Amino acid sequence: MIYLRQARIHDDAELPAYVVKLALPFPMAFTTPITILTGENGKGKSTVLEALASAMGVDTDGGSRFKTQERTSPIPLALTKRNPPDTFFFRGDAHLNLARFYASIGSLPGGDGMADLTQMSHGQSIMALAKRRFGAESLIFLDEPEAGLSVLRQLELLGRLGALAEAGAQIIMATHSPILLAAPEATIISLDDADTTHFEDTLAVRATRDFLADPVGIADYMVERFTSDS
């Protein structure tokens, strides 16, 4: 189900200077169950993802609706949407805080049976969250969920996200991971030029292929490059 269908910046919006400098992909149309934002560091992936989630009323500090959120988006958006039964925002850099929150509410109503996340490794807790909390009737925002995940765990997450999309979830994700970029039938948007792209053309995939083709040569080159810079 496509819950978030279109997003555009309000006509009278006054954007901060640092946002104006970004290659923003608006207006955006969402036509596939999975949309992926990719691109180099500092290109605005998280900024765009947070703007979309905030406009949908989702807590961008991590979690779902109706919690007190401290973050506010500098990009005011107008949406074409239908409200999903459930939403969730996952931040790879704040997952531990979310795990501690679930531990603090324990078995209270709304605890979602996830009080044990702090007793797991980082990767295990992320996968437990995906398995227990993400549902088929959900709009899910993921900000670099690969953080702390092994290659095998990323493959597992890829499978789970694909299955959720097939079951009816809508997923909007920011990632550097060439594994997660392979999500079936995903729309990939590069924030390097604010345009749609193909899996094979993404910088993450091209750089990974180049490295795997000659890992020793590239490692030697990079060491030499930074040795000469020092």
Phi and psi in degrees as a GROMACS rama.xvg file:
@    title "Ramachandran Plot"
@    xaxis  label "Phi"
@    yaxis  label "Psi"
@TYPE xy
-92.1064  102.242  ILE-2
-83.0143  -48.4013  TYR-3
-94.5518  114.273  LEU-4
-103.3  -40.2015  ARG-5
-145.697  151.512  GLN-6
-145.252  135.116  ALA-7
-142.282  156.022  ARG-8
-77.3611  136.316  ILE-9
-54.6835  139.456  HIS-10
-58.7922  -34.9792  ASP-11
-98.1174  16.8465  ASP-12
-68.5293  138.052  ALA-13
-107.854  105.73  GLU-14
-90.6484  144.214  LEU-15
-61.2873  155.408  PRO-16
-58.2959  -39.2891  ALA-17
-68.9654  -26.7249  TYR-18
-77.2179  -38.9718  VAL-19
-58.4904  -32.4478  VAL-20
-73.2509  -16.0986  LYS-21
-79.2695  151.582  LEU-22
-86.0274  86.1644  ALA-23
-78.1164  141.064  LEU-24
-88.6532  15.2286  PRO-25
-84.8447  147.349  PHE-26
-72.0001  149.646  PRO-27
-115.553  140.097  MET-28
-120.063  130.336  ALA-29
-105.194  113.001  PHE-30
-119.988  -6.7888  THR-31
-125.751  154.888  THR-32
-61.5252  -27.0409  PRO-33
-120.123  127.02  ILE-34
-121.555  130.928  THR-35
-119.566  130.14  ILE-36
-101.888  126.173  LEU-37
-136.453  173.694  THR-38
140.869  172.911  GLY-39
-69.2687  165.854  GLU-40
-59.0953  140.565  ASN-41
83.4294  6.49425  GLY-42
-90.0768  -6.68971  LYS-43
103.786  15.9584  GLY-44
-58.5362  -51.8377  LYS-45
-66.4317  -36.113  SER-46
-61.3428  -44.9345  THR-47
-67.7642  -44.3315  VAL-48
-60.6105  -44.2952  LEU-49
-65.8501  -36.4111  GLU-50
-62.6492  -43.4198  ALA-51
-63.9424  -47.2482  LEU-52
-65.2729  -43.6382  ALA-53
-61.4509  -40.6042  SER-54
-65.3594  -26.2341  ALA-55
-85.6411  -0.429092  MET-56
81.2311  24.3674  GLY-57
-99.0325  142.445  VAL-58
-72.4355  108.207  ASP-59
-81.4272  -0.543477  THR-60
-76.6107  -11.7526  ASP-61
119.589  127.027  GLY-62
121.739  -151.632  GLY-63
-118.236  -149.351  SER-64
-80.7119  167.657  ARG-65
72.147  8.9776  PHE-66
-96.1632  159.516  LYS-67
-74.8123  118.708  THR-68
-109.312  140.068  GLN-69
-92.5859  -21.677  GLU-70
-83.81  140.202  ARG-71
-127.671  140.675  THR-72
-82.8707  138.901  SER-73
-81.2321  -1.14238  PRO-74
-115.576  100.162  ILE-75
-76.541  126.829  PRO-76
-118  148.153  LEU-77
-105.019  133.251  ALA-78
-119.192  151.48  LEU-79
-109.363  116.81  THR-80
-156.511  168.068  LYS-81
-128.359  143.514  ARG-82
-72.6639  126.253  ASN-83
-78.1098  153.732  PRO-84
-61.2033  -28.0723  PRO-85
-147.162  149.079  ASP-86
-137.312  159.973  THR-87
-158.103  140.987  PHE-88
-121.227  122.973  PHE-89
-112.934  125.815  PHE-90
-111.466  119.427  ARG-91
-61.2285  -30.4889  GLY-92
-86.05  -4.57503  ASP-93
-129.843  19.6137  ALA-94
-62.4291  -38.0094  HIS-95
-61.9472  -38.2084  LEU-96
-62.5206  -39.5601  ASN-97
-66.7813  -42.1063  LEU-98
-61.0317  -40.5695  ALA-99
-65.6322  -35.4181  ARG-100
-62.2042  -47.5327  PHE-101
-62.5305  -36.6288  TYR-102
-65.5227  -35.6134  ALA-103
-69.5878  -32.169  SER-104
-90.0144  -13.2122  ILE-105
49.2638  -122.98  GLY-106
-94.0876  12.771  SER-107
-63.7584  157.159  LEU-108
-55.4097  131.686  PRO-109
92.8972  -0.0943869  GLY-110
-71.3889  -17.9356  GLY-111
61.7928  17.0755  ASP-112
62.9854  32.4295  GLY-113
-123.612  29.4881  MET-114
-68.4165  -14.2196  ALA-115
-92.4765  6.22419  ASP-116
-61.459  -34.7357  LEU-117
-71.0183  -12.8758  THR-118
-89.7324  -1.72586  GLN-119
-104.813  165.721  MET-120
-68.3074  165.614  SER-121
-55.8117  -50.5782  HIS-122
-64.3776  -41.5429  GLY-123
-63.174  -40.0733  GLN-124
-69.2227  -35.2783  SER-125
-63.2914  -44.675  ILE-126
-67.9951  -36.6026  MET-127
-63.5274  -40.3078  ALA-128
-62.3081  -45.1494  LEU-129
-62.3378  -38.6455  ALA-130
-74.4191  -41.961  LYS-131
-88.679  -31.1735  ARG-132
-104.487  -33.3397  ARG-133
-79.6673  131.42  PHE-134
-124.689  170.675  GLY-135
-68.5689  -30.8757  ALA-136
-101.329  56.2023  GLU-137
-131.805  151.765  SER-138
-108.005  113.992  LEU-139
-115.213  125.49  ILE-140
-107.286  128.767  PHE-141
-126.026  121.481  LEU-142
-107.604  101.873  ASP-143
49.4454  60.0457  GLU-144
-68.1073  -12.9994  PRO-145
-72.2334  -12.6834  GLU-146
-57.9562  120.591  ALA-147
85.5012  -0.0759986  GLY-148
-97.2748  136.658  LEU-149
-68.8911  169.717  SER-150
-58.7789  -43.5982  VAL-151
-65.2972  -38.9606  LEU-152
-67.5407  -35.0866  ARG-153
-63.9509  -39.0636  GLN-154
-63.6107  -40.4757  LEU-155
-63.7844  -43.2179  GLU-156
-63.3642  -39.864  LEU-157
-55.4777  -46.1299  LEU-158
-63.8901  -42.6699  GLY-159
-65.4172  -42.2269  ARG-160
-65.612  -40.9493  LEU-161
-61.8925  -41.5945  GLY-162
-66.7164  -39.3787  ALA-163
-62.7143  -41.8124  LEU-164
-63.1815  -41.9358  ALA-165
-64.2319  -30.7949  GLU-166
-82.4596  -10.9483  ALA-167
127.926  -3.35574  GLY-168
-76.7276  153.176  ALA-169
-109.886  131.486  GLN-170
-124.83  128.311  ILE-171
-122.813  121.014  ILE-172
-135.59  138.783  MET-173
-105.05  128.941  ALA-174
-155.946  153.067  THR-175
-102.986  -8.96822  HIS-176
-73.7312  121.161  SER-177
-64.968  -23.2791  PRO-178
-70.4021  -50.5189  ILE-179
-68.8797  -26.245  LEU-180
-63.2799  -17.77  LEU-181
-85.0079  9.21357  ALA-182
-52.0183  129.609  ALA-183
-57.2475  131.06  PRO-184
58.5765  25.1467  GLU-185
-77.1361  147.952  ALA-186
-87.5027  123.339  THR-187
-108.394  125.902  ILE-188
-116.048  122.224  ILE-189
-88.6938  124.032  SER-190
-81.6501  -0.887298  LEU-191
-68.9965  -34.1836  ASP-192
-135.485  10.0219  ASP-193
57.3249  43.8789  ALA-194
-142  158.404  ASP-195
-70.2754  151.666  THR-196
-145.844  175.661  THR-197
-106.062  155.653  HIS-198
-49.0905  -50.0771  PHE-199
-64.9972  -21.8804  GLU-200
-93.9605  -4.99282  ASP-201
-70.5726  147.824  THR-202
-61.1564  -39.1695  LEU-203
-61.3712  -42.2642  ALA-204
-71.6625  -44.1231  VAL-205
-63.1104  -42.7768  ARG-206
-65.8923  -38.7672  ALA-207
-66.5621  -42.9499  THR-208
-61.495  -44.2674  ARG-209
-61.2821  -42.3237  ASP-210
-65.6516  -45.7719  PHE-211
-66.8423  -25.6338  LEU-212
-70.8615  -28.0552  ALA-213
-154.31  68.6483  ASP-214
-62.7823  -40.3091  PRO-215
-67.3191  -45.1062  VAL-216
-62.1965  -43.7125  GLY-217
-69.6742  -38.9229  ILE-218
-61.9216  -44.1478  ALA-219
-62.0663  -41.7534  ASP-220
-62.6029  -44.4549  TYR-221
-66.9444  -39.8499  MET-222
-62.8136  -44.5553  VAL-223
-62.6287  -40.6684  GLU-224
-61.1821  -46.2549  ARG-225
-81.694  -21.1087  PHE-226
-67.5816  -41.1282  THR-227
-69.831  -24.591  SER-228
-79.3306  -20.6031  ASP-229
